[in-house]
């Protein structure tokens, strides 16, 4: 029996499904987390062979000792994974320290985590990337603005999501960014791209072959969703556009991705932009070497009539998929914000959309900044229905 160590199997709250499918595929699933065992959801408990509680997942020595305990008790650790962006570097360090060769190592991390390094691999994939500079001084900023012009975007070079991102449109906002930036954090400044964010999401086997692929589209601004508390709205596409598919597959090859679930982000240009492309074309944004956040995997299931948790676990256990896809649809997500007065109540949304609503509920605080407090997820056969759903669920009094 192969040993799989899964870090933080209880959070996000849907990740026990990865563990469940691994266990059903005959693997020994060993969980490490910082929540007391008696407080774990029953689904989490039932998906694991054993659980090791640490005081904090942030404490590397504690987590190291947990992995060492499992290795002593059960033998060689074959896989170690969290499927979580936040723990990506810790996962790699643990694999390196325990000689677990089935995933990224410490030396792989820079171009997986640093936005400036990602651009090199995106260029290898033949994709345009935004001009940028690393912010070391105010003079760097002024020099770059003189070259690229306003607006520009500044964000941590090694960051998760759109947290602490700045859209800068004039000298006053530039000065404010420089004052507010976090000390000790390296920032990247890029030319502003007028584009719609879309993604390529895939599960890839040990030879780099694609076992499953789909994608999502975010019609609005992700930065505004985070920084201005706009409602979170995005959807899984009914059918993946051919240009997104080509860009995604080229990126898989350029990064040498194997045995992973990935979420690559691109811009689809809303207008011609010099040096980047023509309106409607795809260009690079950033890579995420883990599944789409929150309930993204469940949305993929609903949109493709399949089970990506099963496909991923099949990839781990068998290096192939045993799960087919069924009929396709759009799967739309709206995350509403506490404190706003909406036209439709929770009950009215469920009544109006009936069986189209596949899931709804509250998001934990750790996810709500990006994805809203109360979410609704629904499937529709036509894009016009998605747009109407977005408008109705987000309409304010």
Secondary structure in CASP SS format (residue, H / E / C, confidence):
PFRMAT SS
TARGET T0000
AUTHOR 0000-0000-0000
METHOD secondary structure of the structure
MODEL  1
X C 1.00
X C 1.00
X E 1.00
X E 1.00
X E 1.00
X E 1.00
X E 1.00
X C 1.00
X C 1.00
X C 1.00
X C 1.00
X C 1.00
X C 1.00
X C 1.00
X C 1.00
X H 1.00
X H 1.00
X H 1.00
X H 1.00
X H 1.00
X H 1.00
X H 1.00
X H 1.00
X H 1.00
X C 1.00
X C 1.00
X C 1.00
X E 1.00
X E 1.00
X E 1.00
X E 1.00
X E 1.00
X E 1.00
X C 1.00
X C 1.00
X C 1.00
X H 1.00
X H 1.00
X H 1.00
X C 1.00
X C 1.00
X H 1.00
X H 1.00
X H 1.00
X H 1.00
X H 1.00
X H 1.00
X C 1.00
X C 1.00
X E 1.00
X E 1.00
X E 1.00
X E 1.00
X C 1.00
X C 1.00
X C 1.00
X C 1.00
X C 1.00
X C 1.00
X H 1.00
X H 1.00
X H 1.00
X H 1.00
X H 1.00
X H 1.00
X H 1.00
X H 1.00
X H 1.00
X H 1.00
X H 1.00
X H 1.00
X H 1.00
X H 1.00
X H 1.00
X C 1.00
X C 1.00
X C 1.00
X C 1.00
X E 1.00
X E 1.00
X E 1.00
X C 1.00
X C 1.00
X C 1.00
X H 1.00
X H 1.00
X H 1.00
X H 1.00
X H 1.00
X H 1.00
X H 1.00
X H 1.00
X H 1.00
X H 1.00
X H 1.00
X H 1.00
X H 1.00
X C 1.00
X C 1.00
X C 1.00
X C 1.00
X C 1.00
X C 1.00
X C 1.00
X C 1.00
X H 1.00
X H 1.00
X H 1.00
X H 1.00
X H 1.00
X H 1.00
X H 1.00
X H 1.00
X C 1.00
X H 1.00
X H 1.00
X H 1.00
X H 1.00
X H 1.00
X H 1.00
X H 1.00
X H 1.00
X H 1.00
X H 1.00
X C 1.00
X C 1.00
X C 1.00
X C 1.00
X C 1.00
X C 1.00
X C 1.00
X E 1.00
X E 1.00
X E 1.00
X E 1.00
X C 1.00
X C 1.00
X H 1.00
X H 1.00
X H 1.00
X H 1.00
X H 1.00
X H 1.00
X H 1.00
X H 1.00
X H 1.00
X H 1.00
X H 1.00
X C 1.00
X C 1.00
X C 1.00
X E 1.00
X E 1.00
X E 1.00
X E 1.00
X E 1.00
X C 1.00
X C 1.00
X C 1.00
X C 1.00
X C 1.00
X C 1.00
X C 1.00
X C 1.00
X C 1.00
X E 1.00
X E 1.00
X E 1.00
X C 1.00
X C 1.00
X H 1.00
X H 1.00
X H 1.00
X H 1.00
X H 1.00
X H 1.00
X H 1.00
X H 1.00
X H 1.00
X H 1.00
X C 1.00
X C 1.00
X C 1.00
X C 1.00
X C 1.00
X C 1.00
X E 1.00
X E 1.00
X E 1.00
X E 1.00
X E 1.00
X C 1.00
X C 1.00
X C 1.00
X E 1.00
X E 1.00
X E 1.00
X E 1.00
X E 1.00
X E 1.00
X E 1.00
X E 1.00
X E 1.00
X E 1.00
X C 1.00
X C 1.00
X C 1.00
X C 1.00
X C 1.00
X E 1.00
X E 1.00
X E 1.00
X E 1.00
X E 1.00
X C 1.00
X E 1.00
X E 1.00
X E 1.00
X C 1.00
X C 1.00
X C 1.00
X H 1.00
X H 1.00
X H 1.00
X H 1.00
X H 1.00
X H 1.00
X C 1.00
X C 1.00
X C 1.00
X C 1.00
X E 1.00
X E 1.00
X E 1.00
X E 1.00
X E 1.00
X C 1.00
X C 1.00
X C 1.00
X C 1.00
X C 1.00
X H 1.00
X H 1.00
X H 1.00
X H 1.00
X H 1.00
X H 1.00
X H 1.00
X H 1.00
X H 1.00
X H 1.00
X H 1.00
X H 1.00
X H 1.00
X H 1.00
X C 1.00
X C 1.00
X C 1.00
X C 1.00
X E 1.00
X E 1.00
X E 1.00
X E 1.00
X E 1.00
X E 1.00
X E 1.00
X E 1.00
X E 1.00
X E 1.00
X C 1.00
X C 1.00
X C 1.00
X E 1.00
X C 1.00
X C 1.00
X C 1.00
X E 1.00
X C 1.00
X C 1.00
X C 1.00
X C 1.00
X E 1.00
X E 1.00
X E 1.00
X E 1.00
X E 1.00
X E 1.00
X E 1.00
X C 1.00
X C 1.00
X C 1.00
X C 1.00
X C 1.00
X C 1.00
X C 1.00
X H 1.00
X H 1.00
X H 1.00
X H 1.00
X H 1.00
X H 1.00
X H 1.00
X H 1.00
X H 1.00
X C 1.00
X C 1.00
X C 1.00
X H 1.00
X H 1.00
X H 1.00
X H 1.00
X H 1.00
X H 1.00
X H 1.00
X H 1.00
X H 1.00
X H 1.00
X H 1.00
X C 1.00
X C 1.00
X C 1.00
X C 1.00
X C 1.00
X C 1.00
X C 1.00
X C 1.00
X C 1.00
X C 1.00
X C 1.00
X E 1.00
X E 1.00
X E 1.00
X E 1.00
X E 1.00
X E 1.00
X E 1.00
X C 1.00
X C 1.00
X C 1.00
X C 1.00
X C 1.00
X E 1.00
X C 1.00
X C 1.00
X C 1.00
X H 1.00
X H 1.00
X H 1.00
X H 1.00
X H 1.00
X H 1.00
X H 1.00
X H 1.00
X H 1.00
X H 1.00
X H 1.00
X E 1.00
X E 1.00
X E 1.00
X E 1.00
X E 1.00
X E 1.00
X C 1.00
X C 1.00
X H 1.00
X H 1.00
X H 1.00
X H 1.00
X H 1.00
X H 1.00
X H 1.00
X C 1.00
X C 1.00
X E 1.00
X E 1.00
X E 1.00
X E 1.00
X E 1.00
X E 1.00
X E 1.00
X C 1.00
X C 1.00
X H 1.00
X H 1.00
X H 1.00
X H 1.00
X H 1.00
X H 1.00
X H 1.00
X H 1.00
X H 1.00
X H 1.00
X H 1.00
X H 1.00
X C 1.00
X E 1.00
X C 1.00
END
